[in-house]
Amino acid sequence: CPSCSTMLFNKQLDKNLRVCPSCGHHFRLSAAARLEHLVDGGSWSERDAGLQSLDALGFVDRKPYPDRLAAAQLATGMRDAAIWGTASIGRTRLALCIMDFGFMGGSMGAVVGEKVTRAAEHALEARLPLLIVSASGGARMQEGTLALMQLAKTLAALERLRAAGVPYLSLLSDPTTGGVFASFASVGDVNIAEPDALIGFAGARVTAGTIASELPVGFQRSEFLFEHGFVDRIVERSALREELTALLRLLPVRGAAPPPVEAADLDLPAFRPLSFLSSLADRVGELAVGETGGNGLDASPTPVPVGAAPSIDGVPPAVEDRDAVWARVQLARSLRRPRTLDFVAAMTDDFVELHGDRLFGDDGAIVAGLARLDGRRIVVIGQQKGADTEENIRRNFGMPHPEGYRKAMRVMELAERFGLPIVTFVDVPGAHPGPESEERGIAESIARSIGLMSRLRTPIVAVITGEGGSGGALAIAVGDVVIALENAVYSVISPEGCASILWRTPDEAAAAAAAMRMSAADQHALGVIDIVVAEPGEGAQTEPEATASRLKPIIIERLDALAALSTEGLVESRYRRYRALGAYTEVVRPEVPQPTGRGLADRLRDLLDPVRRGSPIGLDGRIRDEPPAREEV
């Protein structure tokens, strides 16, 4: 046991639900073991077992992404890091999605996002409560911003479930971190955690590096989250089934399913979900655009054995090479680059800034207010970096705390209430990762903001002007139209963070930036960004006013186009925009094989058996009457 150092036998541990009988340490469970423990016998029916991720970026770090997928499949017998289906717990039928940390750290790519979303959509359609069991290190870096977009996809589906009065229970196990915690895992109607589970937004090393000191005892553990109000219950594994049974019986499903809504025709030529992949459709199937979503690369099912992860032959090359992408990163980070308030001053009139989240305080890293854009009344929200050290300290170096995102949400709801369109300006290295942010719920605030933007009944235009850093950027970038300046970048993680994890050194940050296809041009090709605006001269950092002059008419044009749409059609189109993002295929799934790798006991037996055959002690442990035969030796 890693907690008390007691020697444990696997059979003993399995009988005790993989909980140490001496100290109560909860070992991690596979999805299969979790399923066996929680659901009524014979009630499980798996759905979409053949969904499998595609290598849309041609991603290579120290090994190609398809090789990593294949190795994880052989090791676990799973297609990806989650399963979903229907089952019964305590005779209550429900939709169920379970993650498995053993598959690439439970990372969320297109398949995990798709399965969570399909589980939520089925729960809505069938009027079944939903349970999601999380075990994940966060979004999958090898799928870039397509993985980041799964935060928006899953939260949009859960917002619909919430509005329809269908209960959602979130079970957080060890670990639940990063983009998974900053999306569906943190927004359950009831959040349950296993004891001493690692739960948090930023990794402990990142947080410790940010504050340059030791972290508090128990930081990012279940009890820490419970103490600060983000977990309802901490439940021992042995009591989980009973706890879930009681909650499912106490939380009713209300009303009937909402009627279907037609999506509005945005008539925007740049609105092309997955355009980067559309040329590959003849190789992996047709791009399916169904009435209820499922807009992935959905191939006709073909037999593919587990461990033979399909890759896309002939992935189109990146729009920009390594040096060009890294140059964009440096320009996006330039201290001379115009910030939100610079664009507001150059493009709008009568700007009135609003302050405070009405819960804790104000956050200078996010500015929000009312303004006029060429006579149109709008709401402006944006991230604000400092121009010098003093201002950067005051504005947290442009990294928002939870109160910043909650201020943004307050102003978004004001915009919806008064029918005002929203324009957001995104320029953030990432949300603030310090202990105080975790204490006040940084992951929950990001998740709530993304979910809110998915359902706001007013037009939203998001503009990425500099750095689009992970969930901290997406939290104010869920728009009907997403625009980026030419030298802006957008990524699931910082290039230094990606390089440190996958290359084991931050020195490979330029390679990581290119592999993630961070540039605005590459993100446009992926369909994540709709419009790229060319910057004048040497860039926005040298000609900020000319940049604002180019950007302003494009924003006005898009706002006018969106204003002509029905409210219901607008919201449905936004839902489908994010529902479509992700690259996966569907294959016929044979019976899940046992992992092919031989365990330590098998290898020791191979080594010791020949020695034992040649000894005076037989394989049965008894002393031989006769010496061993020569052939035995």
PyMOL commands that set and color helices and strands:
alter all, ss='L'
color gray80, all
select helices_A, chain A and resi 10-15+31-38+65-76+104-106+110-126+141-163+178-181+184-186+204-211+222-227+237-250+275-278+281-284+322-332+340-347+389-394+396-398+402-417+435-440+442-455+470-474+495-503+506-515+520-526+544-563+567-579+600-613
alter helices_A, ss='H'
color red, helices_A
select strands_A, chain A and resi 45-47+51-53+82-89+92-99+130-136+168-177+190-193+199-200+233-234+286-287+297-298+349-354+366-373+376-383+422-428+460-469+481-485+489-491+531-533+584-586
alter strands_A, ss='S'
color yellow, strands_A
deselect
rebuild
show_as cartoon
